[in-house]
Amino acid sequence: MKRKKTFGQIIITVMFIWSALLCHFEASSLKEEGDLSKAILYWFFGFTAIMGSLRFKIAELIYSLIEFKKKYKK
């Protein structure tokens, strides 16, 4: 399934990447201050933001796996 990228989707994807960067820098400063538990939490938030920015690629992968499974299920 091919989706047409709109300007809004591109902006949201960029914002996901930006928030992931902010989370990483905040986690790095928290780690330097010695608060490792909050740093790990911020890195998790950054990881989920990166996954959010890759949401369309993840959907394409899942759709192709479903099609592959249907094709070779016979």
Secondary structure as the mmCIF struct_conf table of DSSP 4:
data_model
#
loop_
_struct_conf.conf_type_id
_struct_conf.id
_struct_conf.beg_label_comp_id
_struct_conf.beg_label_asym_id
_struct_conf.beg_label_seq_id
_struct_conf.end_label_comp_id
_struct_conf.end_label_asym_id
_struct_conf.end_label_seq_id
HELX_LH_PP_P HELX_LH_PP_P1 LYS A 4 THR A 6
HELX_RH_AL_P HELX_RH_AL_P1 PHE A 7 GLU A 33
TURN_TY1_P TURN_TY1_P1 GLY A 34 GLY A 34
HELX_RH_AL_P HELX_RH_AL_P2 LEU A 36 SER A 53
TURN_TY1_P TURN_TY1_P2 LEU A 54 LEU A 54
HELX_RH_AL_P HELX_RH_AL_P3 ARG A 55 TYR A 72
#
